[in-house]
Amino acid sequence: MKAKEGDEKIGEWSHQFNAPESGCLVDPAGSVVFTAPTCDKLGYYTITAVTGISYFIGEDEISAGVYTVNNGTTVEIEAKADQGYYLTPGATSKWSYTFTALTNCVTTTATTTTPTKLPVTSGDSTIANVTMLSAIAGVITVLGFAARSILVKNI
């Protein structure tokens, strides 16, 4: 800035602003991923650690990791460059997502089955049931042989 003629109080000054070194630029793109809820699971978000970046929800710093979220919750995350680092110009550094409940889910209920009971015989004992079933199997076998004999004779 140059002084006007006759104004002795104004002087000249200058300052050179340097761009940060390219190694200090950080880009948090892709470091925050939201996964919507399904009928079987709640939604969640994943934060991947990036050197030189800290993540915040409001004023609270949060670590990299996976966080489950209740349906109906809105999560807003901001990435800020740590001291000595700078966000790449134009980089995404704020994310917001609302985890909504699914409405078309079908809930299933457990079904119980009643075990099949063997036919009741005298005494309602397992031995009696096995004996009866063995006798039935024997009759079927005899009938099978008889039918085979008749078919073989006719051929």
Summary of the structure (lengths in Angstrom):
residues: 155
radius of gyration: 40.2
end to end distance: 124.2
largest distance: 141.1
contacts: 294
relative contact order: 0.13
helix: 21%
strand: 26%
